[in-house]
Each structure stands twice: as structure tokens, then as C-alpha cells.
């Protein structure tokens, strides 16, 4: 069956539609390797934290058990931010079927969307030593307040550059974490998160058969950590340890869209509108340890 001009044009426009998402998905997502991928149906995510009960206590026969109550903690409100772009292609570009040129333009828009998502997600780590979170201190701090009746503070702030000794100190600090009421939470690190500038340093420390940076023959005792090396964080020295039960979250309020208007504009051009709305959240500092690397 022969194809007329309109059918060819529709096919051409559909190829342009697909080119955006082909480019967006070209490389494996990085943000979802250290943020939980969640969806939201509200204008904001509201999380009420609380301090739980302490350890159970021994009681004598016929005695009433000692009462314990949950205590309200911090309230976290996470607002979603919209991002958008509009791509306009002239009537002449479409009529002349300059597919390769227009496809490259559309793919570039896909790359732009991916880079924005990755960059502002990485911003959560970039700002993790300076921007205060729900408990009034940064994500990585030596003075996280406990909201339970026992009070006190905890630290998840490691020190020094990424070395064998400093990483071991960070792992020990990780295991010391407790919940708001002071109960141990069996925290164990599973990932070492770094900027790509430290990828070879990290691999040498983690993957060496013998202890890294020494002349002795001691077997490398470090636990198996997944190395997550990132392109979009700005610090080339910071390093982070993360556990499986971490609460660093990314919310899609509206996932990435790239939609063509159904009708051409009065001047004959075709318009594509790109849009997404999302947010990142620190739901808990626990299951994380970080150092500026300085």
C-alpha cells in the first residue's frame, strides 16, 4: 500500500516523540542508586517522625508493667518543584523531513532532562554538610539530637580523606547508630558513594586482596561494599556510607513527560512541551555516614 505525504509526516513526528525518551534512557540512572524511588499524589509529602519506646523492663509477679509512650518527633514537609521546557520546530523542518537534524535536537532535550534530574538529586549530597534538615542540623553532623526521653546526641560525621583507615573508622561509627529512643538499630553499611574522581581510590581500598596502603601481608578485612561512583556530585573528595534501610527519598509527583501538541501552531510550527515535578527528602539521617574528605 503506498504511503501518502501526511502518513509519512505522522510517522516522522512519532519518531521525533520517541527520540526524546531514547536519549533520556541512554545511560543507567545514577540517582536511583542512592535515593529511594517513590511516587506522590499530593502537593507535598508530610512525614511525622516519633520517638519510640525503650527496652522492655523486667517486672515482678503481679506488678503492673512500667508504662512507656510514643513521643512526637520532627515534622517533615517536602514540597515538589516543577521543571519544564518547550521545543519548537518550524514547518519547514518538518516538511523537508530533516530527520537526522531534528532527531539530534530532540535527543539533546532528552539529555537536558536527564541532567537536570541527576543534578538536583546529587544536590542532596552536595549540600549534606551545610544545609540543615528536619532535626536542625545537616544530614551529616556530630550533633544529631535524640528526641526520646533520654535525650543526648549522635554523630554520623566521619573525618578525613578516603583511606583504608578512615573508611574503617567510618564503618565503626556506622555501627554505633541508635534510634530516637536509644535502641541499637543494627546499622551496617552496604554502599560506598563517591564522585567518579575517587573511583580508583575506592576500588583499590575495597577490592585489594591485602590491606591497602601498607607493606604488610594482612588480608583486607573490609566488608564487601558496593561502590557507587557518581558524575553529578560537585565534591571530588567527599565520601559516603549508606545502609540498605536508608531514608534518602526521591518523589515523582509527575514523571518526565515530553508531549507534542495535537495541532500545529498558526505559523505552521510543531510544539513539544516537556515537564516533570519532583522532590528529594532526607527522611532520617540514620543508615548514612559521610565525610567531606578534607
KOLDREN-718165 format. One record per residue (C-alpha): z, x, y. Coordinates in steps of 0.2 Angstrom, whole numbers, padded with zeros to 4 digits, always signed. Example, Ala and Ser with C-alpha at 12.3 -4.5 7.8 and 13.67 -1.06 7.14 Angstrom:
residues 2
+0039+0062-0022/+0036+0068-0005/
END
This chain:
residues 294
+0000+0000+0000/-0005+0008+0017/+0009+0011+0030/+0006+0005+0047/+0012+0014+0063/+0028+0003+0065/+0033+0006+0047/+0031+0025+0050/+0041+0024+0066/+0055+0014+0057/+0056+0027+0043/+0056+0041+0056/+0070+0033+0066/+0080+0031+0049/+0078+0049+0046/+0085+0054+0063/+0100+0042+0059/+0103+0052+0043/+0101+0069+0050/+0117+0067+0061/+0128+0065+0046/+0119+0078+0035/+0124+0090+0049/+0141+0084+0051/+0144+0086+0032/+0135+0103+0030/+0151+0113+0029/+0168+0109+0020/+0181+0101+0031/+0194+0113+0036/+0207+0101+0045/+0210+0091+0029/+0216+0107+0020/+0232+0107+0031/+0233+0089+0038/+0236+0073+0028/+0220+0062+0030/+0226+0044+0034/+0219+0029+0042/+0226+0017+0056/+0224-0001+0060/+0235-0001+0076/+0233+0006+0094/+0247+0018+0089/+0257+0024+0074/+0275+0021+0076/+0287+0030+0064/+0306+0028+0064/+0315+0043+0057/+0333+0041+0050/+0346+0052+0043/+0350+0048+0025/+0367+0048+0016/+0375+0064+0010/+0380+0069-0008/+0389+0057-0018/+0408+0060-0020/+0420+0059-0034/+0432+0044-0035/+0447+0039-0044/+0449+0025-0056/+0450+0008-0046/+0447+0017-0030/+0434+0010-0018/+0419+0022-0016/+0418+0030+0001/+0406+0021+0012/+0390+0030+0019/+0377+0023+0031/+0360+0027+0036/+0359+0033+0054/+0344+0031+0065/+0335+0047+0070/+0320+0050+0081/+0306+0038+0085/+0288+0045+0084/+0274+0036+0093/+0257+0043+0090/+0243+0037+0102/+0224+0038+0096/+0211+0047+0108/+0193+0041+0109/+0179+0053+0109/+0160+0049+0112/+0143+0055+0115/+0126+0046+0119/+0110+0054+0114/+0093+0048+0122/+0076+0051+0115/+0061+0047+0125/+0047+0035+0120/+0035+0050+0119/+0046+0060+0107/+0046+0046+0095/+0028+0041+0097/+0022+0059+0095/+0033+0060+0079/+0040+0077+0084/+0052+0075+0069/+0057+0093+0067/+0062+0095+0086/+0071+0078+0086/+0080+0081+0070/+0087+0098+0076/+0093+0089+0092/+0102+0076+0081/+0109+0089+0069/+0116+0098+0085/+0125+0082+0089/+0132+0081+0072/+0138+0099+0073/+0146+0094+0090/+0156+0080+0082/+0162+0091+0068/+0168+0105+0080/+0177+0093+0091/+0187+0086+0076/+0191+0103+0069/+0196+0110+0086/+0208+0097+0092/+0215+0096+0074/+0218+0115+0075/+0226+0112+0092/+0241+0106+0082/+0244+0123+0075/+0239+0132+0091/+0252+0123+0101/+0265+0123+0087/+0276+0137+0095/+0276+0129+0113/+0274+0110+0113/+0290+0100+0109/+0289+0087+0095/+0299+0072+0091/+0316+0082+0090/+0314+0090+0107/+0309+0107+0101/+0292+0114+0095/+0286+0112+0077/+0291+0130+0073/+0309+0133+0081/+0325+0141+0077/+0335+0126+0083/+0329+0110+0075/+0344+0098+0077/+0350+0089+0062/+0353+0070+0066/+0365+0067+0052/+0384+0066+0055/+0386+0084+0050/+0376+0090+0065/+0370+0108+0066/+0353+0115+0067/+0340+0123+0056/+0326+0136+0058/+0308+0136+0052/+0303+0150+0063/+0298+0166+0055/+0295+0183+0064/+0283+0197+0064/+0265+0200+0059/+0258+0195+0042/+0265+0209+0030/+0272+0208+0012/+0290+0210+0019/+0288+0197+0032/+0280+0185+0021/+0294+0186+0008/+0306+0183+0022/+0296+0168+0027/+0297+0161+0009/+0316+0164+0008/+0318+0154+0025/+0307+0140+0017/+0318+0138+0003/+0333+0135+0014/+0327+0119+0022/+0338+0104+0021/+0336+0085+0026/+0344+0077+0041/+0360+0074+0031/+0361+0092+0025/+0355+0089+0007/+0344+0103-0001/+0326+0097-0002/+0319+0110-0015/+0306+0116-0002/+0293+0128-0010/+0278+0134-0001/+0261+0131-0008/+0249+0137+0005/+0247+0152+0017/+0237+0146+0033/+0229+0159+0044/+0215+0162+0056/+0200+0170+0047/+0204+0186+0056/+0218+0188+0044/+0208+0183+0028/+0208+0201+0021/+0226+0205+0025/+0231+0189+0017/+0221+0192+0001/+0227+0210+0000/+0245+0204+0000/+0243+0189-0011/+0231+0195-0024/+0236+0213-0026/+0242+0216-0044/+0256+0228-0037/+0267+0226-0021/+0256+0228-0006/+0258+0242+0007/+0269+0253-0004/+0265+0268-0015/+0277+0262-0030/+0271+0253-0046/+0281+0237-0044/+0272+0222-0049/+0268+0210-0035/+0282+0196-0036/+0274+0184-0023/+0271+0167-0029/+0254+0160-0031/+0249+0154-0013/+0233+0145-0009/+0225+0155+0006/+0218+0143+0019/+0208+0153+0032/+0203+0144+0047/+0189+0146+0060/+0195+0135+0074/+0213+0141+0077/+0214+0152+0093/+0228+0164+0087/+0222+0179+0077/+0240+0184+0072/+0249+0168+0068/+0253+0163+0050/+0260+0148+0042/+0268+0142+0026/+0265+0124+0020/+0273+0114+0006/+0265+0100-0004/+0276+0087+0004/+0272+0092+0022/+0271+0078+0036/+0257+0085+0047/+0245+0070+0048/+0228+0066+0055/+0224+0047+0058/+0207+0040+0059/+0208+0024+0070/+0189+0024+0070/+0180+0036+0059/+0165+0046+0066/+0150+0034+0070/+0133+0038+0075/+0123+0021+0078/+0106+0018+0085/+0104+0003+0097/+0093-0010+0088/+0081-0012+0103/+0073+0002+0113/+0078+0003+0132/+0067-0004+0146/+0059+0013+0149/+0054+0014+0130/+0068+0027+0125/+0079+0025+0110/+0098+0027+0112/+0111+0033+0099/+0129+0031+0103/+0142+0042+0094/+0160+0038+0094/+0177+0041+0085/+0195+0038+0088/+0209+0048+0080/+0226+0057+0082/+0237+0071+0075/+0255+0069+0071/+0270+0080+0067/+0280+0068+0056/+0293+0081+0050/+0295+0100+0053/+0301+0102+0036/+0289+0109+0022/+0282+0121+0036/+0287+0139+0041/+0277+0148+0055/+0276+0165+0064/+0267+0169+0080/+0263+0186+0071/+0269+0195+0086/
END
